[in-house]
Amino acid sequence: MRDVRSRLLGDVGVLRIKEFSDGVQNDFPAEMKKLLMHHLQGIVIDLRGNTGGVSDAATLAACELDPAALPEL
């Protein structure tokens, strides 16, 4: 089961992150890429019910939004 899923709500993309597992660093960019193929007015990152997880996975997912912010891990 993937921990990141995406969907469209009109012209808004929604990324749902269930848990920050090791798979997030692969799933997040893939789902983001699918959303960016559409003409979006915005993106919502839905963390409701997120159970936490691996802090490096959370950091890497956030850095997909701003690659310049990538820390040395």
LUMSE-450741 format. One record per residue: x, y, z of N, C-alpha, C in turn; residue in three letters. Coordinates in nm, 4 decimals. Example, Ala and Ser with C-alpha at 12.3 -4.5 7.8 and 13.67 -1.06 7.14 Angstrom:
LUMSE-450741
@n.c1 1.3190	n.c2 -0.5690	n.c3 0.7800	ca.c1 1.2300	ca.c2 -0.4500	ca.c3 0.7800	c.c1 1.3200	c.c2 -0.3300	c.c3 0.7800	aa ALA
@n.c1 1.2850	n.c2 -0.2250	n.c3 0.7080	ca.c1 1.3670	ca.c2 -0.1060	ca.c3 0.7140	c.c1 1.2900	c.c2 0.0030	c.c3 0.7870	aa SER
//
This chain:
LUMSE-450741
@n.c1 0.0843	n.c2 -0.1182	n.c3 0.0000	ca.c1 0.0000	ca.c2 0.0000	ca.c3 0.0000	c.c1 0.0892	c.c2 0.1251	c.c3 0.0000	aa MET
@n.c1 0.0565	n.c2 0.2172	n.c3 -0.0878	ca.c1 0.1320	ca.c2 0.3433	ca.c3 -0.0961	c.c1 0.0892	c.c2 0.4376	c.c3 0.0159	aa ARG
@n.c1 0.1858	n.c2 0.5114	n.c3 0.0658	ca.c1 0.1558	ca.c2 0.6090	ca.c3 0.1703	c.c1 0.1248	c.c2 0.7466	c.c3 0.1132	aa ASP
@n.c1 0.1433	n.c2 0.7655	n.c3 -0.0187	ca.c1 0.1137	ca.c2 0.8926	ca.c3 -0.0836	c.c1 0.0183	c.c2 0.8661	c.c3 -0.1999	aa VAL
@n.c1 -0.0882	n.c2 0.9406	n.c3 -0.2031	ca.c1 -0.1850	ca.c2 0.9316	ca.c3 -0.3133	c.c1 -0.2190	c.c2 1.0726	c.c3 -0.3583	aa ARG
@n.c1 -0.2583	n.c2 1.0855	n.c3 -0.4842	ca.c1 -0.2965	ca.c2 1.2167	ca.c3 -0.5349	c.c1 -0.4330	c.c2 1.2089	c.c3 -0.6005	aa SER
@n.c1 -0.4978	n.c2 1.3250	n.c3 -0.6060	ca.c1 -0.6265	ca.c2 1.3362	ca.c3 -0.6760	c.c1 -0.6490	c.c2 1.4817	c.c3 -0.7119	aa ARG
@n.c1 -0.7427	n.c2 1.5027	n.c3 -0.8002	ca.c1 -0.7800	ca.c2 1.6377	ca.c3 -0.8406	c.c1 -0.9155	c.c2 1.6733	c.c3 -0.7822	aa LEU
@n.c1 -0.9253	n.c2 1.7937	n.c3 -0.7312	ca.c1 -1.0531	ca.c2 1.8508	ca.c3 -0.6894	c.c1 -1.0701	c.c2 1.9787	c.c3 -0.7695	aa LEU
@n.c1 -1.1335	n.c2 1.9660	n.c3 -0.8835	ca.c1 -1.1433	ca.c2 2.0803	ca.c3 -0.9743	c.c1 -1.0052	c.c2 2.1148	c.c3 -1.0258	aa GLY
@n.c1 -0.9612	n.c2 2.2377	n.c3 -1.0029	ca.c1 -0.8288	ca.c2 2.2792	ca.c3 -1.0497	c.c1 -0.7259	c.c2 2.2825	c.c3 -0.9354	aa ASP
@n.c1 -0.7544	n.c2 2.2044	n.c3 -0.8303	ca.c1 -0.6624	ca.c2 2.1934	ca.c3 -0.7160	c.c1 -0.6166	c.c2 2.0480	c.c3 -0.7037	aa VAL
@n.c1 -0.4862	n.c2 2.0308	n.c3 -0.6915	ca.c1 -0.4309	ca.c2 1.8977	ca.c3 -0.6696	c.c1 -0.4210	c.c2 1.8706	c.c3 -0.5207	aa GLY
@n.c1 -0.4509	n.c2 1.7480	n.c3 -0.4815	ca.c1 -0.4435	ca.c2 1.7088	ca.c3 -0.3408	c.c1 -0.3467	c.c2 1.5916	c.c3 -0.3289	aa VAL
@n.c1 -0.2456	n.c2 1.6084	n.c3 -0.2448	ca.c1 -0.1517	ca.c2 1.5014	ca.c3 -0.2115	c.c1 -0.1824	c.c2 1.4560	c.c3 -0.0699	aa LEU
@n.c1 -0.2191	n.c2 1.3317	n.c3 -0.0551	ca.c1 -0.2513	ca.c2 1.2756	ca.c3 0.0769	c.c1 -0.1339	c.c2 1.1914	c.c3 0.1225	aa ARG
@n.c1 -0.0725	n.c2 1.2259	n.c3 0.2350	ca.c1 0.0390	ca.c2 1.1499	ca.c3 0.2893	c.c1 -0.0088	c.c2 1.0839	c.c3 0.4178	aa ILE
@n.c1 -0.0239	n.c2 0.9514	n.c3 0.4115	ca.c1 -0.0763	ca.c2 0.8752	ca.c3 0.5243	c.c1 0.0283	c.c2 0.8583	c.c3 0.6339	aa LYS
@n.c1 0.1535	n.c2 0.8377	n.c3 0.5930	ca.c1 0.2618	ca.c2 0.8134	ca.c3 0.6879	c.c1 0.3938	c.c2 0.8456	c.c3 0.6194	aa GLU
@n.c1 0.4891	n.c2 0.8971	n.c3 0.6933	ca.c1 0.6202	ca.c2 0.9271	ca.c3 0.6370	c.c1 0.7095	c.c2 0.8036	c.c3 0.6460	aa PHE
@n.c1 0.6882	n.c2 0.7107	n.c3 0.5539	ca.c1 0.7671	ca.c2 0.5881	ca.c3 0.5460	c.c1 0.8816	c.c2 0.6081	c.c3 0.4475	aa SER
@n.c1 0.9682	n.c2 0.5090	n.c3 0.4382	ca.c1 1.0783	ca.c2 0.5173	ca.c3 0.3420	c.c1 1.0287	c.c2 0.5287	c.c3 0.1980	aa ASP
@n.c1 0.9092	n.c2 0.4773	n.c3 0.1688	ca.c1 0.8549	ca.c2 0.4836	ca.c3 0.0339	c.c1 0.8107	c.c2 0.6224	c.c3 -0.0095	aa GLY
@n.c1 0.7950	n.c2 0.7132	n.c3 0.0859	ca.c1 0.7487	ca.c2 0.8485	ca.c3 0.0542	c.c1 0.8461	c.c2 0.9194	c.c3 -0.0395	aa VAL
@n.c1 0.9758	n.c2 0.8960	n.c3 -0.0236	ca.c1 1.0712	ca.c2 0.9674	ca.c3 -0.1084	c.c1 1.0608	c.c2 0.9268	c.c3 -0.2549	aa GLN
@n.c1 1.0014	n.c2 0.8120	n.c3 -0.2854	ca.c1 0.9736	ca.c2 0.7743	ca.c3 -0.4247	c.c1 0.8315	c.c2 0.8110	c.c3 -0.4652	aa ASN
@n.c1 0.7363	n.c2 0.7863	n.c3 -0.3745	ca.c1 0.5952	ca.c2 0.8089	ca.c3 -0.4071	c.c1 0.5601	c.c2 0.9566	c.c3 -0.4196	aa ASP
@n.c1 0.6150	n.c2 1.0409	n.c3 -0.3324	ca.c1 0.5802	ca.c2 1.1830	ca.c3 -0.3337	c.c1 0.6151	c.c2 1.2490	c.c3 -0.4668	aa PHE
@n.c1 0.7401	n.c2 1.2335	n.c3 -0.5179	ca.c1 0.7713	ca.c2 1.2969	ca.c3 -0.6465	c.c1 0.6871	c.c2 1.2402	c.c3 -0.7619	aa PRO
@n.c1 0.6592	n.c2 1.1109	n.c3 -0.7577	ca.c1 0.5798	ca.c2 1.0497	ca.c3 -0.8646	c.c1 0.4375	c.c2 1.1050	c.c3 -0.8653	aa ALA
@n.c1 0.3777	n.c2 1.1164	n.c3 -0.7477	ca.c1 0.2416	ca.c2 1.1696	ca.c3 -0.7388	c.c1 0.2385	c.c2 1.3182	c.c3 -0.7725	aa GLU
@n.c1 0.3410	n.c2 1.3916	n.c3 -0.7300	ca.c1 0.3499	ca.c2 1.5346	ca.c3 -0.7628	c.c1 0.3603	c.c2 1.5527	c.c3 -0.9143	aa MET
@n.c1 0.4408	n.c2 1.4693	n.c3 -0.9781	ca.c1 0.4580	ca.c2 1.4778	ca.c3 -1.1235	c.c1 0.3248	c.c2 1.4550	c.c3 -1.1949	aa LYS
@n.c1 0.2450	n.c2 1.3583	n.c3 -1.1455	ca.c1 0.1135	ca.c2 1.3332	ca.c3 -1.2056	c.c1 0.0242	c.c2 1.4561	c.c3 -1.1934	aa LYS
@n.c1 0.0277	n.c2 1.5213	n.c3 -1.0776	ca.c1 -0.0562	ca.c2 1.6400	ca.c3 -1.0582	c.c1 -0.0117	c.c2 1.7557	c.c3 -1.1469	aa LEU
@n.c1 0.1186	n.c2 1.7730	n.c3 -1.1597	ca.c1 0.1707	ca.c2 1.8870	ca.c3 -1.2352	c.c1 0.1460	c.c2 1.8771	c.c3 -1.3859	aa LEU
@n.c1 0.0953	n.c2 1.7642	n.c3 -1.4316	ca.c1 0.0577	ca.c2 1.7506	ca.c3 -1.5726	c.c1 -0.0715	c.c2 1.8266	c.c3 -1.6023	aa MET
@n.c1 -0.1393	n.c2 1.8725	n.c3 -1.4973	ca.c1 -0.2654	ca.c2 1.9455	ca.c3 -1.5103	c.c1 -0.2406	c.c2 2.0937	c.c3 -1.4822	aa HIS
@n.c1 -0.3272	n.c2 2.1774	n.c3 -1.5361	ca.c1 -0.3189	ca.c2 2.3219	ca.c3 -1.5095	c.c1 -0.3847	c.c2 2.3477	c.c3 -1.3744	aa HIS
@n.c1 -0.3035	n.c2 2.3561	n.c3 -1.2698	ca.c1 -0.3554	ca.c2 2.3685	ca.c3 -1.1337	c.c1 -0.3503	c.c2 2.5121	c.c3 -1.0838	aa LEU
@n.c1 -0.4460	n.c2 2.5451	n.c3 -1.0000	ca.c1 -0.4449	ca.c2 2.6736	ca.c3 -0.9312	c.c1 -0.3747	c.c2 2.6616	c.c3 -0.7962	aa GLN
@n.c1 -0.3582	n.c2 2.5387	n.c3 -0.7480	ca.c1 -0.2921	ca.c2 2.5183	ca.c3 -0.6201	c.c1 -0.2789	c.c2 2.3710	c.c3 -0.5881	aa GLY
@n.c1 -0.2009	n.c2 2.3439	n.c3 -0.4847	ca.c1 -0.1821	ca.c2 2.2079	ca.c3 -0.4363	c.c1 -0.2024	c.c2 2.2087	c.c3 -0.2856	aa ILE
@n.c1 -0.2771	n.c2 2.1108	n.c3 -0.2367	ca.c1 -0.2995	ca.c2 2.0926	ca.c3 -0.0938	c.c1 -0.2278	c.c2 1.9646	c.c3 -0.0525	aa VAL
@n.c1 -0.1503	n.c2 1.9735	n.c3 0.0554	ca.c1 -0.0875	ca.c2 1.8538	ca.c3 0.1104	c.c1 -0.1677	c.c2 1.8161	c.c3 0.2337	aa ILE
@n.c1 -0.2365	n.c2 1.7039	n.c3 0.2245	ca.c1 -0.3284	ca.c2 1.6574	ca.c3 0.3285	c.c1 -0.2535	c.c2 1.5632	c.c3 0.4225	aa ASP
@n.c1 -0.2321	n.c2 1.6077	n.c3 0.5455	ca.c1 -0.1633	ca.c2 1.5272	ca.c3 0.6461	c.c1 -0.2581	c.c2 1.4795	c.c3 0.7561	aa LEU
@n.c1 -0.3882	n.c2 1.4967	n.c3 0.7345	ca.c1 -0.4842	ca.c2 1.4532	ca.c3 0.8373	c.c1 -0.4677	c.c2 1.3047	c.c3 0.8645	aa ARG
@n.c1 -0.4591	n.c2 1.2691	n.c3 0.9895	ca.c1 -0.4460	ca.c2 1.1289	ca.c3 1.0277	c.c1 -0.3067	c.c2 1.0724	c.c3 1.0055	aa GLY
@n.c1 -0.2112	n.c2 1.1573	n.c3 0.9640	ca.c1 -0.0744	ca.c2 1.1099	ca.c3 0.9412	c.c1 -0.0180	c.c2 1.0628	c.c3 1.0742	aa ASN
@n.c1 0.0357	n.c2 0.9412	n.c3 1.0735	ca.c1 0.0848	ca.c2 0.8807	ca.c3 1.1975	c.c1 0.2313	c.c2 0.9097	c.c3 1.2242	aa THR
@n.c1 0.2928	n.c2 0.9968	n.c3 1.1443	ca.c1 0.4343	ca.c2 1.0301	ca.c3 1.1629	c.c1 0.5215	c.c2 0.9332	c.c3 1.0851	aa GLY
@n.c1 0.6364	n.c2 0.9009	n.c3 1.1404	ca.c1 0.7239	ca.c2 0.8055	ca.c3 1.0739	c.c1 0.8674	c.c2 0.8527	c.c3 1.0699	aa GLY
@n.c1 0.9332	n.c2 0.8255	n.c3 0.9586	ca.c1 1.0750	ca.c2 0.8517	ca.c3 0.9402	c.c1 1.0971	c.c2 1.0000	c.c3 0.9096	aa VAL
@n.c1 1.1746	n.c2 1.0685	n.c3 0.9939	ca.c1 1.1923	ca.c2 1.2128	ca.c3 0.9752	c.c1 1.2642	c.c2 1.2455	c.c3 0.8446	aa SER
@n.c1 1.3583	n.c2 1.1616	n.c3 0.8001	ca.c1 1.4258	ca.c2 1.1865	ca.c3 0.6723	c.c1 1.3274	c.c2 1.1833	c.c3 0.5563	aa ASP
@n.c1 1.2280	n.c2 1.0952	n.c3 0.5637	ca.c1 1.1273	ca.c2 1.0875	ca.c3 0.4574	c.c1 1.0448	c.c2 1.2156	c.c3 0.4527	aa ALA
@n.c1 1.0112	n.c2 1.2692	n.c3 0.5687	ca.c1 0.9353	ca.c2 1.3942	ca.c3 0.5737	c.c1 1.0170	c.c2 1.5092	c.c3 0.5173	aa ALA
@n.c1 1.1455	n.c2 1.5137	n.c3 0.5519	ca.c1 1.2340	ca.c2 1.6196	ca.c3 0.5032	c.c1 1.2495	c.c2 1.6123	c.c3 0.3526	aa THR
@n.c1 1.2716	n.c2 1.4924	n.c3 0.3001	ca.c1 1.2901	ca.c2 1.4780	ca.c3 0.1557	c.c1 1.1628	c.c2 1.5118	c.c3 0.0789	aa LEU
@n.c1 1.0469	n.c2 1.4774	n.c3 0.1348	ca.c1 0.9204	ca.c2 1.5130	ca.c3 0.0693	c.c1 0.9043	c.c2 1.6643	c.c3 0.0657	aa ALA
@n.c1 0.9345	n.c2 1.7311	n.c3 0.1758	ca.c1 0.9238	ca.c2 1.8772	ca.c3 0.1803	c.c1 1.0192	c.c2 1.9421	c.c3 0.0816	aa ALA
@n.c1 1.1362	n.c2 1.8846	n.c3 0.0652	ca.c1 1.2360	ca.c2 1.9422	ca.c3 -0.0250	c.c1 1.1984	c.c2 1.9251	c.c3 -0.1719	aa CYS
@n.c1 1.1033	n.c2 1.8378	n.c3 -0.2016	ca.c1 1.0518	ca.c2 1.8286	ca.c3 -0.3381	c.c1 0.9842	c.c2 1.9597	c.c3 -0.3769	aa GLU
@n.c1 0.9326	n.c2 2.0316	n.c3 -0.2786	ca.c1 0.8666	ca.c2 2.1591	ca.c3 -0.3030	c.c1 0.9676	c.c2 2.2700	c.c3 -0.3206	aa LEU
@n.c1 1.0840	n.c2 2.2582	n.c3 -0.2562	ca.c1 1.1910	ca.c2 2.3568	ca.c3 -0.2671	c.c1 1.3261	c.c2 2.2846	c.c3 -0.2614	aa ASP
@n.c1 1.3727	n.c2 2.2334	n.c3 -0.3752	ca.c1 1.4971	ca.c2 2.1553	ca.c3 -0.3763	c.c1 1.6176	c.c2 2.2305	c.c3 -0.3196	aa PRO
@n.c1 1.6175	n.c2 2.3627	n.c3 -0.3217	ca.c1 1.7286	ca.c2 2.4394	ca.c3 -0.2671	c.c1 1.7392	c.c2 2.4237	c.c3 -0.1156	aa ALA
@n.c1 1.6315	n.c2 2.3786	n.c3 -0.0528	ca.c1 1.6287	ca.c2 2.3634	ca.c3 0.0925	c.c1 1.6807	c.c2 2.2284	c.c3 0.1383	aa ALA
@n.c1 1.7223	n.c2 2.1425	n.c3 0.0486	ca.c1 1.7673	ca.c2 2.0082	ca.c3 0.0831	c.c1 1.8883	c.c2 2.0133	c.c3 0.1754	aa LEU
@n.c1 1.8725	n.c2 1.9602	n.c3 0.2978	ca.c1 1.9863	ca.c2 1.9594	ca.c3 0.3914	c.c1 2.0775	c.c2 1.8416	c.c3 0.3612	aa PRO
@n.c1 2.1947	n.c2 1.8443	n.c3 0.4164	ca.c1 2.2829	ca.c2 1.7286	ca.c3 0.4067	c.c1 2.2356	c.c2 1.6281	c.c3 0.5091	aa GLU
@n.c1 2.2005	n.c2 1.5079	n.c3 0.4633	ca.c1 2.1494	ca.c2 1.4045	ca.c3 0.5551	c.c1 2.2595	c.c2 1.3045	c.c3 0.5842	aa LEU
//
